[in-house]
Amino acid sequence: MDILWTLLTLPYAPVRGVTAVVKVIAREAESRQRNPANIRRELEELDRAAAAGEITESERDRAQEEVLDRLTGAVHPAPAGERRRAGDGGRRGTAAPVVRRPTGNGGRQARPGRRAG
């Protein structure tokens, strides 16, 4: 049976290989992103840029907060009126996840305008 399965799924072998490589790359990128040495280097770079006048103090503070949030995994809602930036990964200002509650009718959801039952 294993030989038959291997032969039938052989055309998908390149896809499985690419998927495995992508998973390894994603794991490595995440570990580098959360590495305390890299976080410290980024914070030092922000301090250097602020001291050189390349960025303002408020920009430095905001960037430091984002770097530290990445380290701790904290997510803060965006202040009212602030738009999300393309590079923030959609973390700020996102809605809470939808929680489904039992309906008492065998898991079926009632349609609008109809009673459950």
Number of C-alpha atoms within 10 A of each C-alpha: 6 7 8 9 9 12 10 10 10 12 10 10 11 10 11 12 11 11 12 12 12 12 12 11 12 12 12 11 12 10 12 13 15 16 12 13 11 14 18 13 11 15 19 13 13 20 17 14 15 17 13 10 10 12 14 13 15 10 13 20 15 12 15 18 15 17 19 17 13 14 14 10 11 11 13 13 11 13 9 7 6 10 10 14 10 7 7 9 8 10 15 16 15 12 8 6 6 6 6 8 8 10 12 10 10 8 10 11 15 12 8 7 6 7 8 12 10
